[in-house]
Amino acid sequence: MAAIDVTVPTLLLRGAADTLSLTVYSDGAIADPGSTTLSVSDETGSVILASTAASGTGAAARTKALTSTHTAALGRWTVTWVTANHGTLTTYAEVIGSHLFTIAEASTFAKSAMTQAGLGAADIAAARFRVMEDFEGICAASFVPRWNRVILDGRGGKALHLPRLRILAITAIEERAFGGTTWTAFTAAELADVFIMADPPTGRFARESLGTFTEGMQNWRITYSYGRAYAPAMIRAVALKAARHEAVYSPVNERAISISGEMGSTQLWTPGFSGRGSAVHPLPEVDRVLRQPEYYDRIPGLV
């Protein structure tokens, strides 16, 4: 049984050259995938990379270099690898606008145990992805620019609400009849007529003069980007600590709430965490920062 070494999507930086990589395992050992090609498409169906040969021989990873042209726009990708020895395998990637922190920052982070624990760039990148997702889940707002697409009910008015507060841009709006499969996209003029109500950030956008959002169920599809242009300094600082917490093994029993020694007792449990109060993260300092009003953007009643 073949498997791939992907636990999280590969995060690519918008406008930067990067590399897609595939390592194949068979029964726990690195295996030779044989001659391999790959193709890449995004969630809109656009082809990012037509079928092309990947580099690499033997049991080495198969790779494909990407240019800044490939990563020019935010988006989520499906990467299809066709291997001679293990059939078709699928991985995923996402192009984002910035990182919470760089691999180099994590590697040299003061008091960090990441490098001491022997963690490589891939381990740190995986921890960074988990922290990015965790922070967004807690605050309902991304601290890096990301892409999304949602389907909304039309209400017959000028405005609609997206499920995020900090909308950066709306890149496509499409309409269909309820239950239909054909989407009709806004023209350039219609899209230019749409404006985002960004101050204060509300997630609300509206048509100015060219019509309304026709009432219906699941009849509007919106493609947009959201988040902050870059992570605030305090978020970057606690993201590094959260990543260390995610990535580095601790010999302390996960159920322990305190430890005692000759220097006294140290509390490990964050009061209020696990649904018993207002805490949102097990690390007290991370929790304190994420609950500050300027970072906590959850919209009541929306997800």
C-alpha positions in Angstrom: 0.0 0.0 0.0 1.5 3.3 -1.1 1.2 6.5 1.0 2.4 10.0 0.6 4.2 12.1 3.2 1.6 14.9 3.3 -0.1 15.7 6.5 -1.0 19.4 5.7 -1.2 21.3 2.5 2.0 22.9 1.2 1.9 26.6 1.9 3.2 28.7 -0.9 3.9 32.4 -0.8 2.2 34.6 -3.3 4.6 35.9 -6.0 7.5 33.7 -4.8 9.3 30.9 -6.5 8.9 27.6 -4.6 8.8 23.8 -5.1 6.2 21.1 -5.0 7.4 17.8 -3.6 6.2 14.2 -3.3 7.7 11.4 -1.3 6.1 8.0 -1.6 6.1 5.4 1.2 5.3 1.7 0.9 4.8 -0.2 4.2 6.5 2.6 6.1 9.6 2.7 3.9 10.5 5.3 1.3 9.7 3.9 -2.1 10.6 4.6 -5.7 7.5 6.1 -7.5 9.1 5.6 -10.9 8.6 8.0 -13.7 6.3 10.7 -12.4 4.3 13.6 -13.9 2.1 16.1 -12.2 -0.6 18.6 -13.0 -2.0 21.4 -10.9 -5.4 23.1 -10.9 -7.1 25.4 -8.4 -10.6 25.3 -6.9 -12.1 27.4 -9.7 -11.0 24.8 -12.2 -8.2 26.9 -13.7 -5.1 25.0 -14.8 -2.1 26.3 -12.9 0.3 23.8 -14.4 -0.4 21.4 -17.2 0.9 17.8 -17.0 4.6 17.9 -16.9 7.5 15.7 -15.8 8.7 15.9 -12.2 12.4 15.7 -11.3 14.0 13.0 -9.2 15.1 9.4 -9.6 15.0 6.3 -7.4 13.5 6.7 -3.9 14.3 10.4 -3.9 11.4 12.9 -3.7 9.8 13.9 -6.9 9.9 17.7 -7.3 8.7 20.5 -9.5 10.0 24.0 -9.4 7.4 26.8 -9.5 8.0 30.3 -10.7 6.4 33.5 -9.4 4.0 33.3 -12.3 2.5 30.1 -10.9 2.0 31.7 -7.5 0.8 35.0 -8.7 -2.7 34.7 -7.2 -4.0 33.5 -3.9 -5.8 30.1 -4.1 -6.1 26.5 -3.1 -4.6 23.9 -5.4 -5.1 20.2 -6.1 -1.8 18.5 -7.2 -2.2 15.3 -9.2 0.9 13.1 -9.4 0.8 10.2 -11.9 3.5 7.7 -10.9 4.6 4.6 -12.9 4.9 2.4 -9.8 2.2 3.6 -7.4 -0.6 5.0 -9.6 -2.2 8.4 -9.2 -1.6 10.3 -5.9 -3.1 13.6 -4.8 -1.6 16.3 -2.6 -2.8 19.9 -1.9 -1.2 23.3 -1.7 -2.4 26.8 -0.8 -1.0 30.1 -2.0 -1.2 32.7 0.9 -0.1 36.3 1.1 2.3 36.1 3.9 3.5 33.8 6.7 3.0 34.1 10.5 6.7 33.6 10.7 9.5 32.3 8.6 11.2 28.9 8.9 14.4 30.8 9.7 12.7 32.8 12.5 11.4 29.6 14.1 14.8 27.9 13.8 16.5 30.8 15.7 13.7 31.6 18.0 15.0 32.6 21.4 14.6 29.8 24.0 13.2 27.5 21.2 13.6 23.8 21.5 12.7 23.2 17.9 16.2 22.8 16.5 17.4 21.1 19.7 14.7 18.5 19.1 16.1 17.9 15.6 13.1 19.3 13.8 13.6 20.1 10.2 12.0 22.7 7.9 9.2 20.4 7.0 8.3 19.8 10.7 8.4 23.5 11.4 6.3 24.2 8.3 3.7 21.7 9.5 3.5 23.3 12.9 3.2 26.7 11.3 0.2 25.5 9.3 -1.5 24.1 12.3 -1.0 27.3 14.3 -2.3 29.4 11.3 -5.5 27.2 11.2 -5.8 27.2 15.0 -5.6 31.0 15.3 -8.1 31.5 12.5 -10.5 29.1 14.1 -10.2 30.9 17.4 -10.4 34.4 16.1 -12.5 33.8 13.0 -10.1 36.0 11.1 -6.9 35.1 9.3 -3.6 36.9 10.2 -2.3 36.3 6.7 -4.1 36.9 3.3 -6.0 33.8 2.2 -8.4 32.8 -0.6 -11.9 31.4 -0.1 -15.1 30.8 -2.0 -18.6 30.6 -0.5 -22.2 30.1 -1.7 -24.8 32.5 -0.2 -28.5 33.0 -0.2 -29.6 36.1 -2.1 -31.9 38.4 -0.1 -33.1 40.8 -2.8 -31.2 43.7 -1.4 -28.1 45.6 -2.3 -25.8 43.9 0.3 -24.6 40.5 1.4 -22.4 39.3 4.3 -19.3 37.1 4.0 -18.4 34.9 6.9 -15.2 36.9 7.6 -14.7 40.4 8.8 -11.5 41.5 7.1 -12.2 41.2 3.3 -9.3 42.2 1.2 -10.8 41.8 -2.3 -13.7 40.2 -4.1 -12.4 38.6 -7.3 -15.5 36.9 -8.7 -19.3 36.9 -8.2 -21.5 34.4 -10.0 -25.3 33.7 -10.0 -27.3 30.6 -10.7 -30.9 29.5 -10.6 -31.6 27.5 -7.4 -30.5 23.9 -8.0 -28.9 24.8 -11.3 -25.4 23.9 -12.3 -24.7 26.9 -14.6 -23.1 29.9 -13.0 -23.2 33.3 -14.7 -20.3 35.5 -13.8 -20.5 39.3 -13.2 -19.1 41.3 -16.0 -16.1 43.5 -15.3 -18.4 46.5 -15.0 -20.7 44.7 -12.6 -17.8 43.6 -10.4 -16.4 47.1 -10.4 -19.8 48.3 -9.1 -19.3 46.2 -5.9 -17.7 47.7 -2.9 -16.5 46.3 0.4 -17.6 48.0 3.6 -14.2 47.9 5.2 -14.2 50.5 7.9 -15.0 49.1 10.4 -14.5 45.7 8.9 -17.8 43.9 8.8 -17.6 41.3 6.0 -20.4 43.2 4.2 -20.3 44.1 0.6 -22.8 45.8 -1.7 -23.8 46.7 -5.2 -23.7 50.4 -5.8 -25.9 51.1 -8.8 -26.1 48.0 -11.1 -28.9 46.0 -9.5 -29.4 43.9 -6.4 -28.6 40.4 -5.2 -31.6 38.5 -6.4 -33.4 36.6 -3.7 -32.9 32.9 -3.7 -31.4 29.9 -2.0 -27.7 29.1 -2.6 -27.9 31.3 -5.7 -24.8 33.5 -5.3 -21.1 32.2 -5.4 -18.5 34.6 -4.1 -14.7 34.3 -4.6 -12.7 36.5 -2.3 -9.6 37.0 -0.3 -9.5 37.9 3.4 -7.2 38.4 6.4 -4.6 40.9 7.3 -1.8 42.0 4.9 0.7 40.7 7.5 0.6 39.4 11.0 0.8 42.0 13.8 4.0 41.8 15.9 2.3 40.3 18.9 0.6 37.6 16.9 4.0 36.7 15.3 5.5 36.5 18.7 2.9 34.2 20.2 2.6 32.2 17.0 6.3 31.1 17.4 5.5 30.0 21.0 2.4 28.2 19.9 4.4 26.4 17.1 7.0 25.3 19.6 4.2 24.0 21.8 2.7 22.1 18.8 6.0 20.7 17.5 8.2 19.8 20.4 7.6 16.7 22.4 7.1 17.2 26.1 7.9 14.4 28.6 5.1 15.8 30.9 2.0 13.7 31.0 -0.7 15.5 28.8 -3.2 15.1 31.6 -1.0 16.8 34.2 -2.3 20.2 35.5 0.8 21.0 37.6 4.3 19.8 38.4 6.1 20.0 41.7 9.9 20.0 42.5 12.4 21.4 44.8 11.7 24.9 43.5 7.9 24.6 44.2 4.9 23.9 42.1 4.2 25.1 38.5 0.7 25.2 37.2 0.3 23.8 33.7 -3.4 24.1 33.2 -4.8 27.3 31.8 -7.9 28.3 33.9 -11.0 28.4 31.9 -9.6 26.3 29.0 -11.5 23.3 27.6 -14.9 25.1 27.5 -15.0 26.0 31.2 -14.4 29.7 30.8 -13.1 32.4 28.5 -9.7 30.9 27.7 -9.2 30.0 24.1 -5.6 28.6 24.1 -3.8 26.3 26.6 -0.7 28.6 26.7 -1.6 31.6 28.9 0.4 34.2 27.0 -1.0 33.1 23.6 -4.5 33.0 25.2 -4.1 36.6 26.5 -3.1 37.9 23.1 -5.7 36.1 21.1 -8.5 37.4 23.3 -7.6 41.0 22.8 -10.4 42.8 21.0 -8.2 43.9 18.1 -7.5 40.3 17.2 -10.7 38.5 18.1 -13.0 39.1 15.2 -15.7 36.4 15.6 -19.1 37.5 14.2 -22.0 36.3 16.5 -24.1 33.8 14.7 -21.7 33.3 11.9 -18.9 30.7 11.4 
